[in-house]
Amino acid sequence: MARGDHPMRTPFYGVLLIVAAMVGSTVATVDGPAWLRVVVYVVSVPAALVGFVMTFRDYSS
């Protein structure tokens, strides 16, 4: 295995994306103008979906 090719990195990055989407949405909900909340929510949904796919993809194939 070459340096930087650790197989558990992809799920870890996926979890980080999901957590970042959750934290960003929470912070935007607590304090921020409406236009900023909409932008954060629109960016958070695809980030969480990509994180979900990265975390739970099948490695058997």
N, C-alpha and C positions, 0 to 999 in steps of 0.2 A: 504494500500500500504506500503510495507516494504521499509526501507531505501535503496536507490540505485536503486529502481525499477521504476523510473519515466518514463512514456511512451514517453516523448518527447526527451529522451536522444539518442535513436537510430537515428532519423533523424539528430540531431545535430552532432553526430559523422560522419554520412554520408557526411554532408556538410563540415566538417573539412577534411575528406579524399579527397574530390573533390578539395578543396582550396589548400591543401598540394600538390596534384598532379600538379595543375596549377602553383603554385609558384615554385615548384621544376623544372618543365620543363622550366619555364621562366629564372630562375637563370642559369640552365645548358646551355641554348641557348646563353645567353649573354656572359658568360665566362666559358670556360672549354674545355678540350681536347675532341676529337671526341669519344673516347671510353667511356668517362664518360657520354657524352650526350646520347649515345645509351643505356647505362645501366639505366640512369634516365628515358628515354622514355619508356623502356621496363617495368620498375617498376611502372611508372605513369599510364599507361593504365589500368592494373588490379585494381590499387588503386582507380582510378576514377570510374570504373565500379562497384566495390563493394560499393563505396560511393553513387553512383546513386541508386543502389538497396536498400541500407539502408535508403536513404532519401525518396524514392518514393514508397516503398512497401505498399501494401494494408493492413490496420489494421482491416477491417470489418470481416474477416474470423477467 
